[in-house]
Amino acid sequence: ALGDPYTEFIPAQDIAEFDKQTRGRFVGIGAEVRMQDGWLLIVSPLEDSPAYRAGVMAGDRVTAINGETTFNKTVYDCIELLTGEPGTPVTITVERAGQEFQFVIQRAEINTPTVKGVHRINDQWDYWIDPESKIAYIRLTQFTDRATRDFEEALLPLVNQGLRGLVLDLRFNPGGLLTSAIALSDLFLKEGLIVSTKGRSRPEQRSYARPEDTLPEFPMVVLINRQSASAAEILSGALADN
């Protein structure tokens, strides 16, 4: 009705799923999933998740959850079967390279990782893309309520090790919480307007950078693409404008 392609109506029954996406927290097995050819497909188990520790692998076709077929179900129906109370078991049947496997997985609270590096070494992200020149690479996948803290935990050790440049990758980042975008922008900026918001019946609100706790100066490259949206645009725009 608004004629705005970027406005989405969220029915009450979908609020829980929306909340999981924006806050990056849920109780389940810890895997990115989608439907393919009518079946539930594991896109990737999240690092250090129950699914990862159980041996679930990217590309596994989940044929049944607790003995109930996934064929021709919606992804939301499958997710509902996988999620539940922390500590409760769920049994999934997967097909991998023509073989069938069963995994009994204990559900747990999952915190979706939003900060990634170049590659993993001993299950830890390595952020140095050029160790000799002290150039680091950090990819931010989403602006959850943990994003700022996770980003600082990744970046501050690099600064202490003599960081001389940063590649910040916001490609395919769909955005998230406005507060996270403001907080992340404030890390890099001592002063200046970060973003202003204005509603039809609400006065304009302006968010400015503060000098406290600002990171030291270093050269940066920010990568964006057509899928960098919302909070990703705010952060990249604030850095470019200032």
Residue, then its C-alpha position, 0 to 999 in steps of 0.5 A: a500500500l505504501g508503494d515502497p519496495y524497501t518497506e516490509f509488513i511483518p505479521a505477528q506470527d513472523i515476529a520471532e523469526f524477524d527477531k532472530q535475524t536482527r538480534g542474531r540469537f536463537v535456540g536451535i542446532g546452529a546452521e544456515v539452511r534453505m530449500q533446494d529441490g523440495w528438500l532442506l539443505i544445510v548451507s553452512p553449519l555455524e562455527d562452534s555450533p551443536a551442528y558443527r560439533a556433531g559433524v553436519m556439513a555444508g551441502d548435507r540434504v536433511t531428509a527428515i527431522n525427528g522422523e518427519t520428512t522435510f520434502n515439500k515443507t517450507v523452510y519456516d516449517c523445517i526451522e520450527l522443527l529444528t528449534g526448541e528449548p535449550g538442552t533438548p535433543v533433535t534427530i536429523t537424517v541427512e543424505r551426503a554423497g549417496q549415503e544416509f547419516q543420522f545425527v542426534i543434536q542437543r539444541a543450544e542458544i546460538n549467537t550468529p557470528t557477524v564478524k569474519g576474517v580472511h580464513r580460519i586457523n585452528d577454528q579461529w579467524d585470521y584477519w591479516i590479509d597482508p601480515e608483513s604490511k599489517i593490512a587487516y581484512i574484516r567482513l561484517t555480515q549483519f548489524t546485530d546487537r552484538a556486532t559492535r562488541d564482536f567487531e571491537e574484539a576482532l579489531l583492537p588486538l590488530v590495532n595493538q599489533g601495529l595495524r597500518g590499514l583496514v579493508l572493511d567488507l560490507r558486501f552482501n550485508p543486509g543491515g540490521l539495527l540502526t543503533s549498531a550502525i551508529a555505534l560502529s560509525d562512532l568507533f572511527l569518527k571523532e566528530g561529524l554527523i553520522v545519520s539523521t532520521k525523520g518521520r512524517s509525524r516525528p521530528e528530525q533526530r541527528s546522531y553525531a560522532r563523539p571523540e571518546d573511545t575513537l580508534p586511532e587513525f589508519p587508512m581504510v577501504v570500505l567494500i560495498n555492492r548492490q546488496s549492501a543495504s540499510a545499516a551497511e549504507i549508513l556506516s559506509g555513508a558516514l565514513a565516506d562523508n566524514 
